[in-house]
């Protein structure tokens, strides 16, 4: 039977604790979607969203929130572009809201009801993403 003196036992315990803490921290900060934000700080852990935008402040990032419309404009001029969000009405389309892009060309609106929405910039020469102008917010 092998015996350890007190110093050896203490060293083994300290090393085990350090390795366990390091492994736990490494796993806790996993960045599954490679957007630079790891768990538990990523509000959309399976979909990249480095800005962590959350239009309706529900704790779920815009990129994975089922009741949010969001997108980006690209090009030289991206900031201050008006984006109309319209819904179908008996008399045709009605503008539901007008969003203004930020310095990165980003726009978003959240906490929407189930419906079909048309996303259209006021100037049709802009190229924007997602490329579909019709967005469906699904039934919950």
C-alpha positions as CSV (number, residue, x, y, z in Angstrom):
1,X,0.0,0.0,0.0
2,X,1.4,3.3,-1.0
3,X,1.1,6.2,1.4
4,X,1.4,10.0,0.7
5,X,2.6,12.5,3.0
6,X,0.5,15.6,3.7
7,X,2.4,17.9,1.2
8,X,2.0,15.4,-1.7
9,X,-1.7,15.0,-1.0
10,X,-2.2,18.8,-0.8
11,X,-0.4,19.3,-4.1
12,X,-2.6,16.7,-5.8
13,X,-5.7,18.3,-4.5
14,X,-4.7,21.8,-5.6
15,X,-3.7,20.6,-9.1
16,X,-7.0,18.8,-9.5
17,X,-9.0,21.9,-8.4
18,X,-7.1,24.1,-10.8
19,X,-7.6,21.8,-13.8
20,X,-11.3,21.4,-12.9
21,X,-11.8,25.2,-12.7
22,X,-9.9,25.8,-16.0
23,X,-11.9,23.1,-17.8
24,X,-15.2,24.5,-16.5
25,X,-14.3,28.1,-17.5
26,X,-13.3,26.9,-21.0
27,X,-16.6,25.0,-21.5
28,X,-18.7,27.9,-20.0
29,X,-17.4,30.4,-22.6
30,X,-17.9,28.2,-25.7
31,X,-18.6,30.3,-28.8
32,X,-20.6,27.8,-30.9
33,X,-21.6,30.2,-33.6
34,X,-18.1,31.8,-33.9
35,X,-19.4,35.4,-33.5
36,X,-16.9,36.4,-30.8
37,X,-19.5,36.1,-28.0
38,X,-19.5,32.9,-25.9
39,X,-22.0,31.3,-23.5
40,X,-23.6,32.5,-21.3
41,X,-23.3,36.0,-22.8
42,X,-24.5,35.1,-26.3
43,X,-28.2,36.0,-26.7
44,X,-28.4,33.8,-29.8
45,X,-25.9,31.0,-29.3
46,X,-26.5,29.0,-32.5
47,X,-26.7,31.9,-35.0
48,X,-23.9,34.5,-35.5
49,X,-24.9,38.0,-34.2
50,X,-21.7,39.8,-33.0
51,X,-23.6,43.0,-32.2
52,X,-26.1,41.1,-29.9
53,X,-28.9,43.3,-31.1
54,X,-32.3,42.6,-29.4
55,X,-35.0,44.9,-30.8
56,X,-37.7,43.9,-28.4
57,X,-35.5,43.4,-25.3
58,X,-36.8,39.9,-24.7
59,X,-33.3,38.4,-24.1
60,X,-33.3,36.6,-27.5
61,X,-31.1,38.1,-30.2
62,X,-32.7,39.4,-33.4
63,X,-30.9,36.8,-35.5
64,X,-32.9,34.0,-33.8
65,X,-36.0,35.7,-32.6
66,X,-39.1,34.4,-34.5
67,X,-41.1,37.7,-34.0
68,X,-38.4,40.1,-35.3
69,X,-37.6,41.5,-38.7
70,X,-34.0,42.6,-39.1
71,X,-31.5,43.2,-41.8
72,X,-28.5,45.2,-43.2
73,X,-27.9,47.6,-46.0
74,X,-24.6,47.5,-47.7
75,X,-22.8,50.0,-49.8
76,X,-21.1,53.4,-49.3
77,X,-24.1,55.0,-47.6
78,X,-25.7,52.8,-45.0
79,X,-26.7,55.1,-42.1
80,X,-30.0,57.0,-42.0
81,X,-31.9,55.0,-44.6
82,X,-35.6,54.8,-44.1
83,X,-37.0,51.3,-44.3
84,X,-40.8,50.9,-44.5
85,X,-42.4,47.9,-42.8
86,X,-45.9,47.3,-44.4
87,X,-48.7,44.9,-43.7
88,X,-51.6,43.8,-46.0
89,X,-54.9,45.6,-45.4
90,X,-58.3,45.6,-47.1
91,X,-57.4,48.8,-48.9
92,X,-53.9,47.5,-49.9
93,X,-50.7,47.8,-48.0
94,X,-50.4,50.0,-45.0
95,X,-47.1,51.2,-43.6
96,X,-46.8,49.6,-40.2
97,X,-43.6,51.3,-39.2
98,X,-40.6,53.2,-40.7
99,X,-37.2,52.2,-39.3
100,X,-34.0,54.1,-39.8
101,X,-30.7,52.3,-40.3
102,X,-27.8,52.7,-37.8
103,X,-24.2,53.5,-38.7
104,X,-23.7,49.8,-39.7
105,X,-26.8,49.8,-42.0
106,X,-28.7,47.7,-39.5
107,X,-32.5,47.9,-39.0
108,X,-34.8,45.8,-36.8
109,X,-38.2,45.7,-35.3
110,X,-39.4,43.1,-32.8
111,X,-42.4,41.8,-30.9
112,X,-44.5,41.5,-34.1
113,X,-47.8,39.8,-34.5
114,X,-48.3,36.8,-36.8
115,X,-48.6,38.3,-40.3
116,X,-46.9,38.8,-43.6
117,X,-44.7,42.0,-43.8
118,X,-43.2,43.8,-46.7
119,X,-39.8,45.3,-46.1
120,X,-38.9,48.1,-48.5
121,X,-36.4,50.9,-48.4
122,X,-37.8,54.3,-49.5
123,X,-35.1,54.4,-52.2
124,X,-35.4,51.3,-54.4
125,X,-31.8,51.6,-55.6
126,X,-30.5,50.2,-52.3
127,X,-29.4,46.6,-52.0
128,X,-30.3,45.0,-48.7
129,X,-30.2,41.7,-46.9
130,X,-32.1,39.5,-46.4
131,X,-32.9,39.7,-50.1
132,X,-36.6,38.7,-49.7
133,X,-38.8,41.8,-49.4
134,X,-41.7,39.6,-47.9
135,X,-41.2,38.3,-44.4
136,X,-43.6,36.0,-42.6
137,X,-43.8,36.0,-38.8
138,X,-45.1,32.5,-38.0
139,X,-47.9,31.5,-35.7
140,X,-46.6,30.6,-32.2
